[in-house]
Each structure stands twice: as structure tokens, then as C-alpha cells.
Amino acid sequence: MSLNLASILRSSARTWPDRTAVIIGQTELTYAQLHGMARRFAWALQGLGVEPGQHVALMLPNVPQFIAAYFGAHYAGCTVVPLNVLLTGPEVAYHLRDSDAVALVVWEGFLEHAHAGAARVDDCKHLIVAKADPTDLDEPAGARSFNRMLATATPVEDLPATNPDDTAVILYTSGTTGQPKGAELTHFNLFYNALYSRDKLCDMSVDTVALVTLPLFHSFGQTVLQNAVLGAGGTLVLLPRFTPQDAFALMQAHHVTLFAGVPTMYFALLHHPEADRYDLSSLQRCVSGGSAMPVEVMKAFDDKYGVDILEGYGLSETSPVASFNRSDRPKKPGSIGLPIEDVEFRLVDDDGHRVEESGKPGEIWIFGPNVMKGYYNKPEATHASIQHGWFRTGDVATRDDDGFYFIVDRKKDMIIRGGFNVYPREIEEVLYAHPAVVEAAVIGMPHPKHGEEVMAVLALREGHTATAEEIVEYCKQNLAAYKYPRLVEFRDSLPKGATGKILKRVLRDELVGAG
């Protein structure tokens, strides 16, 4: 049996060649045009001597060239390695070397760091620069022009006969401990996850218009938006850099029906001072993932826009969707929902025993067709993470009597204060209910007596004020004595990753270092 992820684009291009696949700014591309770009890029890669099975890295924002290069690499039988566009030169070099990439496609605005990184990796022989102006065929020094390659290429005829178990994409984890690791996701992993997202999670169709502001180089944007929407024959409205105002304007102008985001995006939209100017009546479905959605924020957004945000859970290693609240049954705010079809969850305690009791915490283990092959070239890390097909997530959760799961926290984020386990997620829920708080992160700080002390780092809503004493007193009224934060720091905003997820490790490194 042969399966190639690019069959998603091929099938839709054959069925709906003249439908609009992608919108960015004033540019619209049909399925036939996008499919043609992908097939020409495959031909161009072959012309460079890139062989099936080799790895092609992409350092591209949310632009049509990402989609064309992504599926074009699959048309050439290659594995795709999406990279964060904000990587520095040394970080680029690490990812290229670790993934054995032989080519790197980079957006013109990120060329400096890409060039510096690629120059340090002998096996990465081809640096290809994509530019916004399709008529610009100039080749930068030491690089090739993506535009020129497409302009002079002949589309390949058909997909190569890749196996379902072949590696389609290597997605790098965030690297919260040690160096980032590349999760090997197969054609079947990603195809299955995209089909579930299309048919069961979001009920997509040719009428689906999705705003794509989640980075396409990240698993959430790649699967739930790019692959699922294109598989439905819908339209992707690309927004390379999220701002609430731009998101509102595009949702109104293009009658967006689907918005997928991380909690910080929902916060920003909910609290934007000019939100009421925009008509979002076309919006039918909202999904959230990447990090825990505060219950108060979800309720407020649902009420304001008449939608029903469905929260889910997943990791790069699970393609990424693993569980979700479902549209066909009442959701439970604060829950990551139920495991998706054909995927099993298991809660395991610190002694390796399965947790059967409702409400008792345990580490989530996942088994199913969405689980990665392993970490690329890292057998020890793979063995430590996958036991008999079960992926150990490092996330602690409870399960209620209805089978819904509730994340308690990351195991490594858990704070041990005076011998008591303190879960930051619980405290953050309380903090987000405070009228002055717009962003919150709770971390553990070293303490000579208690081992760790609970610290809250907060950003306040515009026009609101609060003191550390007020925050502590507020938490004391809502939390047990060993849980409430004794330390409070205010900032204009909290550090975030590419998807908008608050980076606690950055805060922890800064604050512990400063201490």
C-alpha cells in the first residue's frame, strides 16, 4: 500500500481546480495554481540532485510558498523539516545538522540567520530563498531563488510510491529540557490526524474559510488548518504575524468560519479595545490548543461571539491531536475532552501503576495511529518516551466519571513546596478570574526552607491596577495555604513562543538567574 501526504492537495486540486485555496493580502491562489507550484518545486528539487528519502528544511512563515514547498517536497519523495522562523544562526545549524537536511528553503526576511546556520553544515548543500514578489527572480549570493526555480520548472507527473510508515515530517519539540528533538511523523500519522480534524473535529467542507495565524511550521497549524482545510476543499486565509486588529479585519473581510488559536490569541481578541467594531457573525467554529485555556476566558469569549470554543490536547509527538471536546456532546470547560477516535489514554502513577480511580492524578500515556515513530537518530530518548507503543507525555491529568480528562500540569512544572505538590495550572485558573489579570504564569522559585516557593508573574489588563499584596490576599481567599503565591512580579507582557504559548522556562531561567 502506498500513501503520500501530498495526496491531500492532489485530490482537492483534481476535484476543485478553480476554487480558491489560499488568500494572502490581495493575492488569491486556486487549487490548480497551488498544486502546480508544489509539482514544479518537486521537479526543481530533483534537478538539484535531491533524492527521495532525503530531508528538506523549511524556514518559512505563513505564506503560500510554505504550502507549495511542503507538498512539493513530498512530491519529490522527501521528508519535510519545518523550522521556527525566529531561530538564530547557531540554532539553524543545530537543526540542519541534527535532521540531516540537504536543503533549506528560507523566507527572504530570515535569510541572515539561515545563511549563517547553513554555512556551518557541510551536508546542507542548497540554500533556497523565497521572496514575496513572484516576479523577482534574482538569486542572492550563495543561494538559489525559489521564484526562479518555479518559473523554469516542469511539473512532475505524479506522487512517488511512499509507504504509510515512511517519515513525512520531522517536527522539533520545544526543547524545554536539553536540546530540541525531532519527532518523526509518518505519512499515515499526519494523514489520519488531518482527516479526523476535517471530518470529526471541525466538520469542514468546501465552504470552510479558516484564518491561519497559527504558524504552519508548528504541528497545530499544519494539521488542523493546512492539511485538514485543504483536504476539505476549503480556503486558507494566511496571516503571517498575529495581531488582534489584523485578525479581526481578515475575519470580517473574508467571512471566516473557522478560527484555531492558542489561549493567548483568544485573550488578545477578547480584550482588544476596538473588538466591537468588527462583524464576526460568520464565525461558526473555534478550537483551542497548545496550552490550557482558562475557564473564565473561554466563557467570556463564547458569550461575546456566540461560539462554542472546543478545547483539545496534543503534542508534536502525537501529530498533534490526541483528545478534544466534541461538537456532538456538551463540552466541559477546563477539560481537554475525550481521546479521539482509535486513540487510547492511560493514566500512570509514579510507580508505573495504572490509575483507575476517578479524580486521581497520573501521567498521560497515549497509544494510537497518531503516535510518532520516535525521535530522529535518538534511540535512547525514543526508548525512554515510548513503552510498548505507549507514548509517555510528561503531562499530569485526572479523569472524571464521564471519561473526560483534565490537565493538572506538566510533571516538570509541578512545584514541591514544603513537601506538598503544587500544580501551577490550578493557581493560574484562580489568577485569570481576577478582573485585572490578562496573563499569568506560576513557577517555582528555589527556597532555603520550603525547597520551592510559589511565584506568580502577571501582566495586567490595560487600564487596571493591582498590587502584589492584593494579588496574594485574593489568592489566599481561593486557595489552600500551601498553594497561594508568596511572590508576585508584574510585567508588561510575558515571554511567548511561536504559537503564543507562555514560556515558563524562560521566566524561570531569568528569575532564578537574577536571584
LINWOCOR-V541653 format. One record per pair of residues at least 4 apart in sequence whose C-alpha atoms are under 7 Angstrom apart, sorted by the first residue. I is the first residue (numbers start at 1). J is the second residue. D is the distance in whole Angstrom. If there is no record, write none. Layout:
i/j/d
I/J/D
I/J/D
//
This chain:
i/j/d
1/163/7
2/161/5
2/162/5
2/163/5
2/164/6
3/161/7
3/162/6
3/163/5
3/164/5
3/187/7
4/162/6
4/187/6
5/74/7
5/187/5
5/191/6
6/10/6
6/71/5
6/74/6
6/75/7
7/11/6
8/12/7
8/230/7
8/231/5
9/13/6
9/35/7
9/230/6
9/231/7
10/14/6
10/35/7
11/15/6
12/16/6
12/31/7
12/230/7
12/231/6
12/233/6
13/17/5
13/31/5
13/32/5
13/35/6
16/31/7
16/233/7
17/30/6
17/31/5
17/32/5
18/30/5
18/31/6
18/32/6
19/30/5
19/31/6
20/28/7
20/29/6
20/30/4
20/31/6
20/235/6
21/29/6
21/30/5
21/31/5
21/230/7
21/234/6
21/235/5
21/236/6
22/28/6
22/29/5
22/30/7
22/235/6
22/236/5
22/237/6
23/27/6
23/28/5
23/29/7
23/236/6
23/237/5
23/238/6
24/28/7
24/237/6
24/238/5
29/33/6
29/34/6
30/34/6
31/35/6
32/36/6
33/37/6
34/38/6
34/68/6
35/39/6
36/40/6
36/155/6
37/41/6
37/68/6
37/150/7
38/42/6
38/68/4
38/69/6
38/71/6
38/72/4
39/43/6
39/72/6
39/75/7
39/155/5
39/156/5
40/44/6
40/150/6
40/153/5
40/154/6
40/155/4
40/156/6
41/45/6
41/69/6
41/72/5
41/150/6
42/46/6
42/72/5
42/73/6
42/75/6
42/76/5
42/156/7
43/47/6
43/153/6
43/154/6
43/155/6
43/156/6
44/48/6
44/149/6
44/153/6
45/49/7
45/50/5
46/50/5
46/51/7
46/76/7
50/54/7
52/76/6
52/77/4
52/78/5
53/77/6
53/78/5
53/79/6
54/78/5
54/79/6
54/102/7
55/78/6
55/79/5
55/80/6
55/81/7
55/100/7
55/101/5
55/102/6
56/73/7
56/78/7
56/79/6
56/80/5
56/81/6
56/101/5
56/102/6
56/103/5
56/104/6
57/80/6
57/81/4
57/82/6
57/83/7
57/101/6
57/103/6
57/104/5
57/105/6
58/81/6
58/82/5
58/83/6
58/104/6
58/105/5
58/106/6
59/82/6
59/83/5
59/84/6
59/85/5
59/105/6
59/106/5
59/107/6
60/66/6
60/85/6
60/106/6
60/107/5
61/66/7
61/85/7
61/215/7
61/216/7
61/240/6
62/66/7
62/215/6
62/216/6
62/238/6
62/239/6
62/240/5
63/238/7
63/240/7
64/68/6
65/69/6
66/70/6
67/71/6
68/72/6
69/73/6
70/74/7
70/80/6
71/75/6
72/76/6
73/77/6
73/78/5
73/79/7
73/80/7
74/78/5
74/79/7
75/159/5
75/160/6
76/160/7
77/160/6
77/162/7
79/167/6
79/168/5
79/169/5
80/168/6
80/169/5
80/170/6
81/169/6
81/170/5
81/171/6
82/171/6
82/217/5
83/217/6
84/217/6
85/110/7
87/91/6
87/92/6
88/92/6
88/113/5
89/93/6
89/113/4
89/114/6
89/116/5
89/117/4
90/94/6
90/117/6
91/95/6
92/96/6
92/114/6
92/117/5
92/118/7
93/97/6
93/117/4
93/118/6
93/120/6
93/121/6
94/98/6
95/99/6
96/100/6
96/101/5
97/101/7
97/121/6
101/124/6
102/123/6
102/124/4
102/125/6
102/126/7
103/124/5
103/125/6
103/126/5
103/127/6
104/126/6
104/127/5
104/128/6
105/127/6
105/128/5
105/129/6
105/130/7
106/110/7
106/111/6
106/114/7
106/128/6
106/129/5
106/130/6
107/111/6
107/129/6
107/130/5
107/131/6
108/129/6
108/130/6
108/131/6
110/114/6
111/115/6
112/116/6
113/117/6
114/118/6
115/119/6
116/120/7
118/124/6
127/143/5
127/144/6
128/143/6
128/144/5
128/145/6
128/146/6
129/143/7
129/144/6
129/145/5
129/146/5
130/145/6
130/146/5
130/147/6
134/147/6
136/147/7
137/145/6
137/147/6
137/148/5
138/145/7
139/143/6
139/144/5
139/145/5
140/144/7
145/149/6
146/150/6
147/151/6
148/152/6
149/153/6
162/166/7
164/186/7
164/187/5
164/188/5
165/186/5
165/187/6
165/188/6
166/186/5
166/187/6
167/184/6
167/185/6
167/186/4
167/187/6
168/185/6
168/186/5
168/187/5
169/184/6
169/185/5
169/186/7
170/182/5
170/183/5
170/184/5
170/185/6
171/182/5
171/183/5
171/184/7
171/316/6
172/180/6
172/181/5
172/182/4
172/183/6
173/180/5
173/181/6
173/182/6
173/316/6
174/180/6
175/179/5
175/180/4
175/181/7
176/505/7
181/375/6
182/375/5
182/376/5
183/316/7
183/317/6
183/372/6
183/374/6
183/375/5
183/376/6
184/372/6
184/373/6
184/374/6
184/375/6
184/376/6
185/189/6
185/190/7
185/319/7
185/372/5
185/373/6
186/190/6
187/191/6
188/192/6
189/193/6
189/319/6
189/369/6
189/370/5
189/371/7
190/194/6
190/223/7
190/319/6
191/195/6
192/196/6
193/197/6
193/223/7
193/319/6
193/321/7
193/370/6
194/198/6
194/223/5
194/224/6
194/227/6
194/228/5
195/199/6
195/228/6
196/200/5
196/201/6
197/201/5
197/202/6
197/224/6
197/228/6
198/202/6
198/203/6
198/204/5
198/228/5
198/229/7
198/232/7
199/203/5
199/204/6
201/326/7
202/285/7
204/208/6
204/229/7
204/232/6
205/232/5
205/233/6
205/234/6
206/232/6
206/233/5
206/234/4
207/234/6
208/234/5
208/235/6
208/257/6
208/258/7
209/234/6
209/235/5
209/236/6
209/256/5
209/257/5
209/258/6
210/235/6
210/236/5
210/237/6
210/256/6
210/257/6
210/258/5
210/259/6
211/236/6
211/237/5
211/238/6
211/251/7
211/256/6
211/258/7
211/259/6
212/225/7
212/236/6
212/237/6
212/238/5
212/239/6
213/238/6
213/239/5
213/240/6
213/241/7
213/242/6
214/221/5
214/261/6
214/499/6
215/221/6
215/498/7
215/499/6
216/221/5
216/222/5
217/222/7
218/222/6
219/223/6
219/316/6
219/319/7
219/320/6
220/224/6
220/320/6
221/225/5
221/226/6
222/226/5
222/227/6
223/227/5
223/228/6
224/228/5
225/229/5
226/230/6
227/231/6
228/232/6
229/233/6
229/234/5
229/235/7
230/234/6
242/247/7
243/247/6
244/248/6
244/268/6
244/269/5
244/272/7
245/249/6
246/250/6
247/251/6
248/252/6
248/278/6
249/253/6
250/254/6
251/255/6
251/256/5
251/280/7
252/256/7
252/278/6
252/279/6
252/280/6
255/282/5
256/282/6
256/283/6
257/282/5
257/283/4
257/284/5
257/285/6
258/283/6
258/284/6
258/285/5
258/286/6
259/285/7
259/286/5
259/287/7
260/286/6
260/287/5
260/288/6
261/265/6
261/266/7
261/287/7
261/288/5
261/289/7
262/266/7
262/288/5
262/289/5
262/290/6
262/291/7
262/499/7
262/500/6
262/501/7
263/267/6
263/288/7
263/291/7
263/293/5
264/268/6
264/500/6
264/501/7
265/269/6
265/500/7
266/270/6
267/271/6
267/297/7
268/272/6
269/275/7
270/301/6
284/307/6
285/307/7
285/308/7
285/309/7
286/308/7
286/309/5
286/310/6
287/309/5
287/310/5
287/311/6
288/309/7
288/310/6
288/311/5
288/312/6
289/311/6
289/312/5
289/313/6
290/501/7
291/501/6
293/298/7
293/334/7
294/298/6
294/334/7
294/429/6
294/432/7
295/299/6
295/333/6
295/334/6
296/300/6
296/432/7
296/433/6
297/301/6
298/302/6
298/309/7
299/303/6
300/304/6
301/305/6
302/306/5
302/307/5
302/308/5
302/309/7
310/324/7
310/325/5
310/326/7
311/324/6
311/325/6
311/336/6
312/323/5
312/324/4
312/325/6
312/336/5
312/337/6
313/321/6
313/322/6
313/323/5
313/324/6
313/336/6
314/318/6
314/320/5
314/321/5
314/322/5
314/323/7
315/319/7
315/320/5
316/320/5
317/371/6
317/372/5
318/322/6
318/370/5
318/371/5
318/372/6
319/370/6
319/371/7
322/339/6
322/340/6
322/343/7
323/336/6
323/337/6
323/338/5
323/339/4
323/340/5
324/336/6
324/337/4
324/338/6
324/339/7
324/340/7
325/331/6
325/336/6
325/337/4
325/338/6
326/331/7
334/406/7
335/404/7
335/405/6
335/406/5
336/405/6
336/406/6
337/404/5
337/405/6
338/403/7
338/404/5
338/405/7
339/343/6
339/344/6
339/345/7
342/368/6
343/367/6
343/368/4
343/369/7
344/366/6
344/367/5
344/368/6
345/364/6
345/365/6
345/366/5
345/367/7
346/354/7
346/364/6
346/365/5
346/366/7
347/354/6
347/355/5
347/362/5
347/363/5
347/364/5
347/365/6
348/352/6
348/353/5
348/354/4
348/355/5
348/362/5
348/363/5
348/364/7
349/353/5
349/354/6
349/355/6
349/362/5
349/363/6
355/362/6
358/398/7
358/399/5
358/400/5
358/401/6
359/398/5
359/399/6
359/400/6
360/398/6
361/396/6
361/397/5
361/398/5
362/396/5
362/397/6
362/398/7
363/394/6
363/395/5
363/396/4
363/397/6
364/392/6
364/393/6
364/394/7
364/395/6
364/396/6
364/397/7
365/390/6
365/391/5
365/392/5
365/393/6
366/390/5
366/391/5
366/392/7
367/371/7
367/389/6
367/390/5
367/391/6
371/391/7
374/382/5
375/381/7
375/382/5
378/382/6
379/383/6
380/384/6
381/385/6
382/386/6
383/387/7
385/391/6
385/392/5
386/390/5
386/391/4
386/392/6
387/391/7
394/410/6
394/411/5
395/409/6
395/410/4
395/411/6
396/407/6
396/408/5
396/409/5
396/410/6
396/411/6
397/405/6
397/406/5
397/407/4
397/408/5
397/409/7
398/405/6
398/406/5
398/407/7
398/408/7
399/403/6
399/404/6
399/405/4
399/406/6
400/404/6
400/405/7
408/423/6
408/425/6
409/413/7
409/414/7
409/423/6
409/424/7
409/425/6
410/414/6
414/421/7
414/422/6
414/423/5
414/424/7
415/421/6
415/422/5
415/423/6
415/444/5
415/452/7
416/420/5
416/421/5
416/422/6
416/451/7
416/452/6
417/421/7
417/422/7
417/450/5
417/451/6
417/452/5
417/453/6
418/450/4
418/451/6
422/483/6
424/428/6
424/442/5
424/443/7
425/429/6
426/430/7
427/431/6
428/432/6
428/440/6
428/441/6
428/442/7
429/433/7
431/437/7
431/440/7
432/437/6
432/438/7
432/440/7
436/460/5
436/461/5
436/464/5
436/465/6
436/466/7
437/458/7
437/459/6
437/460/5
437/461/6
438/459/6
438/460/5
438/461/5
439/458/6
439/459/5
439/460/7
440/456/7
440/457/6
440/458/5
440/459/7
441/456/6
441/457/5
441/458/7
441/504/7
442/454/7
442/455/6
442/456/5
442/457/6
443/454/6
443/455/5
443/456/7
443/504/7
443/508/7
444/452/6
444/453/5
444/454/5
444/455/6
445/452/5
445/453/5
445/454/6
445/455/7
445/512/7
446/451/6
446/452/5
446/453/6
447/451/5
447/452/5
447/453/6
454/484/7
454/485/5
454/486/6
454/487/6
455/485/5
455/486/6
455/487/5
455/488/6
456/485/6
456/487/6
456/488/5
456/489/6
457/488/6
457/489/5
457/490/6
458/489/6
458/490/5
458/491/6
459/490/6
459/491/5
459/492/5
459/493/5
459/494/7
460/464/6
460/465/7
466/470/6
467/471/6
468/472/6
468/488/5
469/473/6
470/474/6
471/475/6
472/476/6
472/484/7
472/485/6
472/486/6
473/477/6
474/478/7
475/479/6
475/484/6
476/480/7
476/481/7
476/484/6
479/483/6
479/484/6
480/484/7
494/502/7
495/502/6
495/503/6
496/500/5
496/501/5
496/502/4
496/503/5
497/501/5
497/502/7
497/503/6
503/507/7
504/508/6
505/509/6
506/510/6
507/511/6
508/512/6
509/513/6
510/514/6
511/515/6
//
